[in-house]
Amino acid sequence: MSMSLESPARATRSAHGDGFAVPPLRVLTLLLLFNAAAVYESIHLTSLADADVWWHLRTGIWILQNHAVPHSGVFSQYPALPWTAGSWGYDGLLAAAYKLFGLRAVPLSLMVLEVTLAVSAFVLAGGRRRHFCLAVILAIAAQYAFLHVRPLPNLGSLVLFSVELALLFQSRRTGSVRALLWLPLLFVLWTNFDIQFVYGLYVLGLFFVSAFTAEICRRRGLAWTSDAPTLPMGVIAAVAAVSAVATLLSPYTYHVYEAAIKNATPVAYVAQHHAMNFRHPQHYVLLLLAMAAFLTLGRQRSRDLFKITLMIASAMVSFRMQCDAGFLALASVAVIGDAFAIDKSETEQEAGAHLGKWESLAAAGLLFVVTAAAAYRIPSGSQALLKKIGESFPVQASDYIRANQLPNPLFNEYQWGGFLTWYLPGYPVAIDGRRDLYGEDINLRYFQVTSAEIPLNADPDFANAQTILLPANSLMAEALATIPDFKVVYRDALATVLVRQN
């Protein structure tokens, strides 16, 4: 009798969307969820104030012009130093968008990444299944935790990381390895887009080790509890091996690992590389997400080695450096969303069919809102955008240097180096945000000389500099203005330009 009643019930769920109509309010919720960050960017243009997006743009322009990737310190006063542009794929795409849209490409690229990341977080939280409200709450919390993630290639890495987690968790829920077969292609894209692919490869390694450990325990009759069906170890091993080889399909081959290791090391002089200090509300939201994920595992009495190690590894990475906070947020969302997964008796195809209608409406509305925001909020003229950029970077001072052909070499402010590589290409910078290019010695020496910890002439970059570009309110600029060897030739509210007299 129970079997005869179950089939009509399932048919009713398929016909009526699990008893859950799709009202306009739900579509509006999705539009706000997917577009809130993008609309905010179209109004405030925060991406134009980022210090590193400009050297990414300059690198992409160089790639398009030379039809090659750089292998040395282009745009800097250290052209002989080796350099790996680990995010050359992102840089090239950004430069291509710049050729089409001009300066609008910078905020537009961030908007696209933010929308894609919002959709990824929602789907990862189970939004395609029957837990709409939970998925919305988790996606909102994850997006709020992303606020301290900079508008750089690592946002793309978070999107690809969410895709990887979705594939891994889907294979575990269904007991099918079909989803895993997409991973090598994913890593080919990822390794050419951003060096943070190493985090994804590490998670794949955890997946393989946990599956191998669970299989050994089962064969030896040891107590082991896991909600995941048994997957063929041979296929998992092959996918992991092919994915590892796929990361070498890059113009830099194994050198991308060297760049990844250099950039994964935290440094004191980069704020985004500081550990969580819990002086921002986003840090507490991230902590609550992680606690909720661990609580979910505890309430399930789970001994799932993959989920446990995933959460531990993500917490270690994210709490160690603020710029990696998104990895813990997405891992937490995936673990919580998987706990409320569909019944094993219901297929993924049936679950997706429930929500096909509102997915179409949301996608159409998403496209409309993003296009409207880009068209009406982002200024179309370059002068208006340069004025906005001038609030954070020395646009007018750079114009003065170029117009008066002030002499090289240039000594510049650290945060302005990336902007100068793009806006003042005729003046190789003394330093910028590519710390893997300059190395710890050059970076440390720069900050020591600008903070008066060592004599000025102890830094060869400053000793050889003929033009100095510094913030107007900096102690170094004020001190140099009192020395007879230097003359202030330009000053505005943002920047001071000095020229060496001798």
C-alpha positions in Angstrom: 0.0 0.0 0.0 2.8 2.4 0.9 4.4 1.8 -2.5 1.1 2.6 -4.3 0.8 5.9 -2.5 4.4 7.0 -3.0 4.3 7.1 -6.8 1.4 9.5 -7.1 3.0 11.7 -4.4 6.2 11.9 -6.4 4.2 12.6 -9.6 2.4 15.5 -7.8 5.8 16.9 -6.7 7.1 16.8 -10.2 4.0 18.4 -11.6 3.6 21.2 -9.0 7.2 21.9 -8.1 7.2 20.0 -4.8 4.1 21.9 -3.7 6.0 25.2 -4.0 4.8 27.6 -6.6 7.1 30.2 -7.8 5.6 33.6 -6.9 6.9 36.9 -8.1 8.3 37.5 -4.7 10.7 34.6 -5.1 11.9 35.8 -8.5 12.4 39.3 -7.0 14.4 37.7 -4.2 16.7 36.0 -6.7 17.2 39.2 -8.7 18.2 41.1 -5.6 20.5 38.2 -4.5 22.2 37.9 -7.8 22.5 41.5 -8.6 23.0 43.4 -5.4 26.8 43.4 -5.5 26.9 44.2 -9.2 24.5 47.1 -8.9 26.5 48.5 -5.9 29.6 48.3 -8.1 27.9 50.1 -11.0 27.1 53.0 -8.6 30.3 53.2 -6.5 32.9 51.9 -9.0 35.1 50.4 -6.3 37.1 48.4 -8.7 38.7 51.6 -10.1 40.3 52.2 -6.7 42.0 48.8 -6.6 45.8 49.1 -6.6 46.6 45.9 -8.5 43.9 45.7 -11.2 45.9 48.2 -13.2 49.0 46.1 -13.6 46.8 43.2 -14.5 45.3 45.4 -17.3 48.7 46.5 -18.4 50.0 42.9 -18.5 46.9 41.9 -20.6 47.6 44.8 -23.0 51.2 43.6 -23.4 50.0 40.1 -24.0 47.7 41.2 -26.8 50.3 43.4 -28.4 53.1 40.8 -28.3 51.0 37.6 -28.7 53.1 36.0 -25.9 53.2 35.9 -22.2 55.9 37.9 -20.2 58.7 36.0 -18.5 60.6 39.0 -17.0 59.9 42.1 -15.1 58.2 44.2 -17.7 57.0 47.7 -16.8 59.5 47.8 -13.9 63.1 49.0 -13.2 64.0 45.3 -12.9 63.4 44.0 -16.5 66.0 41.3 -16.0 64.3 39.6 -13.0 62.3 36.5 -13.9 58.5 36.9 -13.5 55.6 34.5 -14.0 52.3 36.2 -14.9 50.2 33.4 -13.2 46.9 35.1 -14.0 47.7 35.8 -17.7 44.3 34.4 -18.8 42.5 36.9 -16.6 44.8 39.7 -17.7 44.2 38.9 -21.4 40.4 38.8 -21.0 40.5 42.1 -19.1 42.6 43.7 -21.8 40.2 42.3 -24.6 37.3 43.8 -22.7 39.2 47.1 -22.4 39.6 47.3 -26.1 35.9 46.9 -26.5 34.5 49.0 -23.7 37.4 51.2 -22.6 37.7 51.9 -18.9 34.2 50.6 -18.3 35.7 47.2 -18.7 37.2 47.3 -15.2 33.9 47.7 -13.3 32.1 45.5 -15.8 34.5 42.7 -15.3 34.0 42.9 -11.5 30.2 42.9 -12.0 30.3 39.8 -14.1 32.4 38.0 -11.6 30.2 39.1 -8.7 27.0 37.9 -10.4 28.6 34.6 -11.3 29.8 34.1 -7.8 26.4 34.9 -6.3 24.8 32.4 -8.6 27.5 29.8 -7.8 27.0 30.3 -4.0 23.2 29.9 -4.4 23.5 26.7 -6.4 26.1 25.3 -4.1 23.8 26.0 -1.1 21.1 23.8 -2.7 19.1 26.5 -4.5 18.3 24.1 -7.3 16.7 21.8 -4.8 13.8 22.3 -2.4 15.6 24.5 0.2 15.1 28.0 -1.3 15.1 30.0 1.9 18.2 28.3 3.3 20.0 28.7 0.0 19.2 32.4 -0.1 20.4 32.9 3.5 23.6 31.0 2.9 24.3 32.9 -0.3 23.8 36.2 1.4 26.1 35.3 4.2 28.8 34.1 1.7 28.5 37.3 -0.4 28.9 39.4 2.7 32.0 37.5 3.7 33.4 38.2 0.2 33.4 41.9 0.7 37.1 41.9 1.8 38.0 39.9 -1.3 39.6 42.2 -3.9 38.3 42.5 -7.4 41.1 40.5 -8.9 41.6 37.0 -10.5 40.9 35.4 -7.1 37.2 36.2 -7.6 37.4 34.0 -10.7 39.2 31.4 -8.6 36.3 31.4 -6.1 33.9 30.8 -9.0 35.9 27.9 -10.2 36.4 26.6 -6.7 32.6 26.5 -6.3 32.3 24.6 -9.5 34.8 22.1 -8.3 32.9 21.6 -5.0 29.6 21.2 -6.9 31.1 18.5 -9.0 32.7 16.7 -6.1 29.5 16.8 -3.9 27.3 15.8 -6.8 29.4 12.7 -7.5 29.2 11.8 -3.8 25.4 12.2 -3.7 24.7 10.3 -6.8 27.5 7.7 -6.6 28.4 8.5 -10.2 31.8 9.5 -11.4 30.4 11.3 -14.5 30.7 14.7 -12.8 34.3 14.0 -11.9 35.3 13.7 -15.6 34.9 17.5 -15.9 37.6 18.2 -13.4 40.7 18.0 -15.8 39.1 20.6 -18.1 38.3 22.7 -15.1 41.9 22.7 -14.0 43.2 23.5 -17.5 41.0 26.7 -17.4 41.9 27.4 -13.8 45.7 27.1 -14.1 45.7 29.6 -16.9 43.3 32.0 -15.1 44.8 32.3 -11.7 47.5 30.8 -9.6 45.1 29.9 -6.8 44.3 26.7 -8.7 46.6 25.1 -6.2 43.9 25.3 -3.6 41.5 23.4 -5.8 44.2 20.8 -6.5 44.7 20.4 -2.8 41.0 19.9 -2.2 41.0 17.2 -5.0 43.9 15.6 -3.2 41.8 15.6 0.0 38.9 14.0 -1.9 41.1 11.2 -3.2 42.8 10.6 0.2 39.5 10.5 2.1 37.9 8.1 -0.5 41.0 5.9 -0.3 41.0 5.9 3.5 37.3 5.1 3.6 37.7 2.2 1.2 40.6 0.7 3.2 38.5 1.0 6.4 35.5 -0.7 4.7 37.7 -3.6 3.4 39.2 -4.2 6.8 35.8 -4.1 8.6 36.6 -1.0 10.6 33.8 1.2 11.9 33.3 3.9 9.3 30.2 6.1 8.7 29.9 8.1 5.5 26.8 9.4 3.7 28.6 9.2 0.4 28.2 6.1 -1.9 31.3 4.2 -2.7 33.0 5.5 -5.8 35.5 3.4 -7.9 39.0 4.2 -6.6 40.6 3.6 -10.0 38.5 6.4 -11.6 39.1 8.8 -8.8 42.9 8.2 -8.9 42.9 8.6 -12.7 40.9 11.9 -12.5 43.2 13.2 -9.8 46.3 12.3 -11.8 45.0 13.7 -15.1 43.9 16.9 -13.3 47.4 17.3 -11.8 48.9 16.9 -15.3 46.4 19.4 -16.7 47.8 22.1 -14.4 51.0 21.9 -16.4 49.2 22.9 -19.7 50.2 26.5 -19.3 52.8 28.6 -21.1 54.7 28.6 -17.8 54.4 24.8 -17.1 55.7 24.0 -13.6 56.8 27.6 -13.0 53.2 28.4 -12.0 53.7 26.4 -8.8 56.7 28.6 -8.0 54.6 31.8 -8.4 51.8 30.2 -6.4 54.1 29.4 -3.5 55.6 32.9 -3.5 52.1 34.6 -3.4 50.7 32.2 -0.8 53.3 33.4 1.7 51.8 36.2 3.9 53.7 39.4 4.3 53.3 42.2 6.9 53.2 45.1 4.4 50.2 43.8 2.4 47.0 44.4 4.4 45.1 41.7 2.5 47.7 39.2 3.6 47.1 39.8 7.3 45.4 37.2 9.4 41.8 37.7 10.5 41.7 40.3 13.2 37.9 40.3 13.8 37.7 44.0 13.6 35.2 43.8 10.7 31.7 42.3 10.8 32.6 40.2 7.7 35.1 38.2 9.8 32.3 37.3 12.3 29.9 36.3 9.6 32.6 34.0 8.1 33.2 32.6 11.6 29.5 31.9 12.0 29.4 30.2 8.6 32.2 27.9 9.6 30.7 27.2 13.0 27.4 26.4 11.3 29.1 23.9 9.0 30.9 22.2 11.8 27.7 22.1 13.8 25.9 20.5 10.9 28.6 17.8 10.7 28.2 17.3 14.5 24.5 17.0 14.4 24.8 14.4 11.7 27.4 12.6 13.7 29.3 12.5 10.5 32.6 10.8 10.2 32.9 11.9 6.6 36.6 12.4 6.3 36.4 14.6 3.1 34.0 17.1 4.7 35.9 17.3 7.9 39.3 17.8 6.2 37.8 20.2 3.7 36.5 22.5 6.5 39.8 22.2 8.5 42.0 23.0 5.5 39.7 25.9 4.3 39.7 27.4 7.8 43.5 27.2 8.0 43.8 29.0 4.6 41.2 31.6 5.2 41.9 32.6 8.7 45.6 32.8 7.8 45.1 35.5 5.1 42.0 37.7 4.7 42.3 37.6 0.9 41.4 33.8 1.0 38.3 34.2 3.1 36.1 33.2 0.2 37.4 29.6 0.2 36.1 28.9 3.8 32.8 30.7 3.0 32.1 28.4 -0.1 33.3 25.3 1.7 30.9 26.0 4.6 28.0 26.7 2.2 28.7 23.4 0.4 28.8 21.4 3.6 25.6 22.9 4.9 23.8 22.7 1.6 24.8 19.1 1.1 23.3 18.2 4.5 19.9 19.3 3.2 20.3 17.5 -0.1 17.5 15.8 -1.9 16.2 12.4 -0.9 18.2 9.6 -2.3 15.1 8.3 -4.0 14.8 11.5 -6.1 17.2 12.1 -8.9 19.0 15.4 -9.6 17.1 15.7 -12.9 13.7 15.6 -11.1 14.9 18.1 -8.6 16.1 20.5 -11.2 12.8 20.1 -13.1 10.9 21.6 -10.1 12.7 24.9 -10.4 13.1 25.2 -14.1 10.5 27.9 -14.5 11.8 30.3 -12.0 15.3 29.7 -13.1 14.4 30.9 -16.6 12.7 34.0 -15.1 15.7 34.7 -12.9 18.2 34.4 -15.7 16.2 36.8 -17.9 15.8 39.3 -15.1 19.5 38.9 -14.2 20.6 39.8 -17.7 18.3 42.8 -17.8 19.3 44.2 -14.5 23.1 43.8 -15.1 22.8 45.3 -18.5 20.7 48.2 -17.3 23.1 48.9 -14.4 26.1 48.8 -16.7 24.4 51.0 -19.3 22.9 53.7 -17.0 25.2 53.8 -14.0 28.7 53.5 -15.4 29.8 56.7 -17.2 30.6 56.1 -20.9 33.2 58.9 -21.2 36.8 58.1 -20.2 37.2 61.6 -18.6 34.4 60.9 -16.1 36.0 57.6 -15.2 39.5 59.2 -15.0 38.1 61.7 -12.6 36.8 58.9 -10.4 40.2 57.1 -10.7 41.9 60.4 -9.7 40.2 60.1 -6.2 42.6 57.3 -5.5 45.5 57.6 -7.9 47.7 60.5 -9.1 46.1 61.1 -12.5 46.9 64.9 -12.6 50.5 64.4 -11.2 51.1 61.8 -13.8 49.8 64.1 -16.5 52.3 66.7 -15.3 55.2 64.3 -15.4 54.4 63.2 -18.9 53.7 66.7 -20.2 56.9 68.1 -18.8 59.0 65.0 -19.7 60.5 64.8 -16.2 63.6 62.6 -16.1 63.7 58.8 -15.4 64.2 56.8 -13.2 61.0 57.2 -11.2 60.6 56.5 -7.5 56.9 55.9 -6.7 54.5 55.1 -3.9 53.9 51.4 -3.5 50.1 51.5 -3.8 50.4 53.6 -7.0 52.9 51.3 -8.8 50.3 49.2 -10.6 48.3 52.3 -11.8 51.5 53.9 -13.1 52.4 50.8 -15.2 49.2 51.4 -17.1 48.8 55.2 -17.1 52.5 56.2 -17.3 54.0 53.5 -19.4 57.1 55.6 -20.3 58.3 55.5 -16.7 59.2 52.0 -15.4 58.1 51.8 -11.8 60.4 51.3 -8.9 57.9 48.9 -7.3 54.3 47.7 -7.6 52.0 45.0 -6.3 53.9 42.1 -8.0 55.7 41.0 -4.9 56.7 37.7 -6.6 58.6 39.7 -9.1 60.5 42.0 -6.7 61.1 39.4 -3.9 61.2 40.0 -0.2 64.6 41.8 -0.3 63.5 44.6 -2.6 60.0 44.9 -1.0 61.4 45.1 2.5 64.1 47.6 1.5 61.5 49.8 0.0 59.4 49.9 3.1 62.4 50.5 5.3 63.5 53.5 3.3 60.0 55.0 3.1 59.6 54.6 6.9 63.1 56.1 7.6 64.4 52.9 9.1 67.5 53.0 6.8 69.3 55.9 5.1 67.9 57.1 1.7 71.0 56.2 -0.2 70.9 52.6 1.2 68.1 52.0 -1.4 69.6 52.0 -4.9 66.1 52.6 -6.4 65.9 55.9 -4.5 69.6 56.8 -4.9 69.2 56.6 -8.7 65.8 58.2 -8.9 65.5 61.6 -10.7 61.7 62.0 -10.3 59.9 61.1 -7.0 56.1 60.7 -6.9 54.7 60.3 -3.4 51.5 61.0 -1.5 51.2 64.7 -0.6 50.6 64.0 3.1 53.4 61.5 3.5 56.3 62.1 5.9 58.8 61.2 3.3 57.5 63.8 0.8 57.4 66.5 3.5 61.0 65.7 4.6 62.4 65.6 1.0 60.8 69.1 0.4 63.1 70.5 3.0 66.3 69.1 1.5 68.1 71.3 -1.0 68.9 68.3 -3.3 65.2 68.0 -4.2 62.7 70.5 -5.6 58.9 70.3 -5.5 57.7 70.8 -9.0 54.1 69.8 -8.6 51.7 69.4 -5.7 48.0 68.8 -5.3 45.7 67.4 -2.7 46.7 63.8 -3.5 50.3 63.8 -4.7 53.7 65.5 -4.6 56.2 65.4 -7.4 59.9 66.2 -6.7 62.9 66.3 -9.0 66.4 65.7 -7.9 68.4 69.0 -8.4 71.8 67.5 -9.2 
